[in-house]
Amino acid sequence: MRLKFFAAALAMASALTGAGAQTFPQDEAKLYEAAKAEGKLVWYESAPLEAMKAVAAEFEKKYPGVKVEVLRIVGVAQYQRFLQEVQAKRHSVDVLHISDYPSMMDLIEQGHIADWKVPLHDRIPDMFRMKQHAYANYTTDNAIIYNVNKVSPEEVKILASSWKGVLDPRFKGRFAVSTMKCGACYASLHMFLDPKYSKEFGPDFLKKVAEQKPAVYGEVLVGLDRVIAGEHDFTFWTWEGIGVTHVQRGAPIRWVRPSPTPEFGNSWQAVSRYAPRPNAARLFQNWSMSVEGAEVLQVKYGSRTTLSGIEDKRSVVKESWYEPIKEVYPVDVKRWERDFSKDLDLWAKTLREHGR
């Protein structure tokens, strides 16, 4: 639920801060000096914590004297946490990284996000930026991640052939799903409930998936951990980037991406208008959207960057089993914003009524 009832109080809070009216240096050296005087920044992020800590560590190497305090708060929960802090006028976060498009857009519209144009703004496609306020610095695409010791080559082909492959009777009780409210958790559901796919998927397809008796997790990464441990055979669905992260650690997993594959800008990063350390926040935002930041993100997190002109240096793309996306499903932003909570509630209800 969006905390719309905070709007009037928060609008007043916006007027009381001076951060939005300050002038900040565009020159990197001057911005760095100002950031060093602040000493650190607080980053609320939505992606897996260890990977993002590794990204932050690279920023700290680049800019000694500016520490990054990383806190993982996923999706709508981060939006709610931030609005509660604004209402209480207890400003602690400098940079937000929210895995929910409507939440970030709402914060921009309410005036809570700083207008800060990163130096490489023009190399970021329109679909991956919100005005000059927020940017998606990597793409997310849904995948079925499986344990190589639990799924046979023949079964991999079935899963890869179609999203309906999961309905094969042999997969009953063997996979994990999630009811978590986050962008990557929703994207495939958004596609399944697309009116143009009503005959192929729709609510009836969700019911059939539930009747396959999957294990249901409230946190998507817990389900993936259980697949890696061999307790379940595959996830339906997670995303490629998190798969890359675990493969780099030696996890016995691979993945397939049936067509069409939802691909989108999932986590949107922006500077809080009330950032206690506004220079450090802007320095971090600039670096995150730079060539160096993009390459670090590819290596440490595993997702492809949205920045144009960057070679995909991820080692996984050279593996013999790896298959690129064949057909992209583009999300409908307006329908996403309108139906996000409703669709996820339907999914949870369907699992309760027809699953275990």
ABEGO torsion letter per residue (X at the ends): XBBAAAAAAAAAAAAABAAAABBBBABAAAAAAAAAAAGBBBBBBABBAAAAAAAAAAAAAABBGBBBBBBBBBEAAAAAAAAAAAAAGBBABABBBBBBAAAAAAAAAAGABBBBBBAAAAABBAAABBEAABBBABBBBBBBBBBAAABBAAAAAAAAABAAAAABAAABGABBBBABBBAAAAAAAAAAABAAAAAABEAAAAAAAAAAGBBBBABAAAAAAAAAAGABABBOBBBAAAAAAAAAAGBBBBBBBBOBBBBBBABBBBBBAABABAAAAAAAAAAAABAAAAAAAAAAAGBBBABBGBBBABAAAABAABBBBABBBBBBAAAAAAAAAAAAAAAAAAAAAABX
